[in-house]
């Protein structure tokens, strides 16, 4: 049986790996056509002519990929009760067709919630890197986690 991460497992400084993900041209274009139809996200030629240097994923696509990478990497095996929001998100470098993304979520802070017994708030720094080790996205946000012993209620 896989380990389920509860609030108590999120010690300050501990990192959790994100699942790896290769980004394809087809998915970049598909996402852009629906949600962010700027030319550099729809066409290799337009991407090369832009400051991005090639067909590039929308920042919102990168954020969506990150969410899936986090879910597959560790969040699916946690007592997460969701997040009250995102405190910071930066798109540092373009994500280009063919890039392979990986990264980590590192605990910055963890505290039990006085107003919600059985829950704690864990604040993370998330970093997504490409295959060259360049950080393409950074973000910080809190996630509510059930404390051990209250975890069974949601399983």
N, C-alpha and C positions, 0 to 999 in steps of 0.2 A: 504494500500500500504506500502511495506517495505521501510525503510530508505535506501537511496543511499548515501554512504560515498564519499564525494568529498574532495579535498585537505584540505579545511578548517577544516574538522572534525578530522584531524590527529594531535592533540596537543601532544607535547612532554610529555612522561610519560603515555599516554593513552594506555591501552591494549585492544586487540580484541581477543576473544576466538577462538581457532581452534575447528573444529568439532571433536568429539570423533571417534575412529576407532579401532576395534578389528582386530588383525593380525592372520591369519590362517596359519597352516602348508602348506596347498595346495597352497596358494598364494606365500608363501616364496619360495617353490620349483619351481613353475611356473616362477616367475620372475628370479630366479637364473639360471634355465635351459636356459633361453633366453639371459640373460645379464651378469651374474656373476657366472659361474658354478664352484665355489670353493666347496670342499666337505662339509664344515660346513653349507653351504646354501642349500645343496641338500639332506642331510641325517641326521636324528636324531642321529644315532650312531656316525657319523663323528663329528657332532656338540658337542655331549657329550665328545668326546675324544679331542676336541679342547679347547683352553682357554676360549671359549665363553659359554660353559656349556650346550649347547643344540642346536637344530635346530634354526639358527638365520638368520634374514633378512640381506641381503647385506646392507651396508651403502647407496648405491645408491637406493635400494628399500625403505629404511627409508626416504630418501630425496623425493622420488616420493610420498610416502604416506603423508608426510608432505605437499607437494604441494596440494594434493587433500583435505587434512584437512583444509588448509588455504582457498582454493577456496570455500569449503562448509561452512566454519565458517564465512567468512566476505568478501573475495575478490570478490566473484560473485556479491556482492551488492555494488561495489565501481566503481569509475571512472578510474580504472587502465588502463594504456596504455602500460603495460609491464615493464620489468626491464632491465637495462643495464648490469646486471651481479650479481654475488654473491661475497661478500667481504670476508666472512669467513664461513666455515662449519666444525663442530666438531661432531664426533660420540662418545659420552661419555660412553655409556653402550650398550651391545647387546640388540637388539629387538628380543625376543624369541617367538616362536609359542604360541599363546594364550594370549599374552600381549594385553592390551587395552591402546591405546595411546590417549593423550589429550594435550593441551598446550595453548600457547598464542603468539601473535605478539605484541610487545611493541614498540611504536614510540620513536626513539632516536633523530631524527632530522627531520625538515621539512623546506624546503625553496622553494620559487618560482624560476623557471628557467628563467634567463634573456634572454637566447638564444631561448627559446620556449615560447612565450606568451601564457597564458592559461593553462600552465602545471606547476606542482610543483614536487619536488623530496622529497620523504619521505623515511628515512632510518629506518629499523626495526631490532630489535633483536627478533628472533624466538626461542622459547624453546618448545621442545616436551618431555613430561614426560610419564612414564609408570604408571600402576595402583598402584604401590608402592610409587609414588611421586618422583621417581628417574628420573633425566634428561637424556634422551637417545640421544638427538640431540640438538645442538645449531647452529644458523646461523645468519648472518647479511647480509642484502642486501638493496639497494635502489629500490623503485618502483615509477614510474612516475604516477602521479594522475592529472586528469583534475581539474581545479578550478571550483567552483560552478558558474553557468551561462554559462560555456562552456560544461557542462556535457551533455546537451541535444543533442549535435552534435553526440555523440556516441551511443545514446539509440535507 
